[in-house]
Amino acid sequence: MPHDAADFAAWVYRDFGHDFRQYRLGTLGRRLRHLCAGLHLDGLAALRDWLSSDPRRIDYVVDQICVPVSQLFREPGTLGELRRLVFPALSSFPAITVWHAGCAAGQEAYSMAILLDEAGLLPRSRIFASDISAGALAQAARGLVPAAQLGAAAPRYRASGGTGDLARHFTAQGDQMRLSRRLMSHISFVRHNLATDAVFCEANLILCCNVLIYFERPLQCRALELFSDSLVRGGHLCLGQRETPIGAGGRFAPMPGSRWIYRPTAQPRPPLVLPFLPPDERIP
Ligand SMILES: C[S@@+](CC[C@H](N)C(=O)[O-])C[C@H]1O[C@@H](n2cnc3c(N)ncnc32)[C@H](O)[C@@H]1O
């Protein structure tokens, strides 16, 4: 029976394949206590029984552990830097791929579609927005935000360099606002786990904001390696304002003039050609 968060994570990994073993234990323990309280369960052994009795409940448990919440134009300083420093470089590519890793309910990807549209880059852009949470992705794919959230996002949009009316990208639907179909058609939502899955796209720009803070250093390293392997030459990585690529063994360096955007450093690669062997050492 799991007695603490680490035991519980090991059990979930063994029985369900979701790997929380390298999540920060303090945060994981808090999330699990919160989940037990919400379900009126008396501790992790009871949570394990509850989950074992219907394994489909694992998606709910994952959502509760991950807290997939976000905001439109959440970090306007970073988005402003992207507009000023990265978009001019993106505009030199005939096709642009952006990957949001840990996109939660989609607001980050919606914000990116708006930024790219306003920069005239959307027609040649494809945005992949991935998350571990099936519930968050299902919500993200609807393209809806509460009207009140849109009003609250307007000052952040302007702080990021937006000059128009943010609401023009949405249409009203009851007390919700729907992102325009044209913008939505450039976003694909993908279930992808940074702890266990492999590279799935070649990206010009990767954003992974407010995700690495939940990971222990080895898992941060894994995610950063994945990003380094996914970026095209000349690509950029953008992290949350409380995160750095410190665990990446020098794979990334800050972009001059930016606080939150990084570029891959030149890494020694394995040789592309086989070493020369004298004829008498060659296998006949
Ligand atoms: C705090 S939210 C950040 C959302 C958004 N990037 C932002 O900055 O507003 C963290 C997100 O990371 C996701 N996440 C956590 N672990 C993950 C993993 N191993 N692989 C992919 N996504 C993960 C969670 O489901 C959640 O949606």
The ligand as an ORCA input file, in Angstrom:
! r2SCAN-3c Opt
* xyz 0 1
  C       0.734     25.306    -14.863
  S       0.248     24.595    -16.370
  C       1.041     25.722    -17.503
  C       0.179     26.002    -18.689
  C       0.738     27.015    -19.686
  N       1.935     26.531    -20.319
  C       0.978     28.337    -19.020
  O       2.108     28.750    -18.815
  O      -0.029     28.967    -18.678
  C       1.307     23.160    -16.492
  C       0.861     22.213    -17.594
  O       1.848     21.204    -17.783
  C       1.201     19.983    -18.027
  N       2.103     18.865    -17.725
  C       2.501     18.430    -16.510
  N       3.301     17.362    -16.645
  C       3.435     17.136    -17.971
  C       4.121     16.171    -18.748
  N       4.861     15.213    -18.163
  N       4.036     16.216    -20.094
  C       3.281     17.177    -20.698
  N       2.585     18.120    -20.014
  C       2.663     18.094    -18.668
  C      -0.012     20.021    -17.095
  O      -1.045     19.120    -17.483
  C      -0.422     21.481    -17.227
  O      -1.354     21.644    -18.259
*
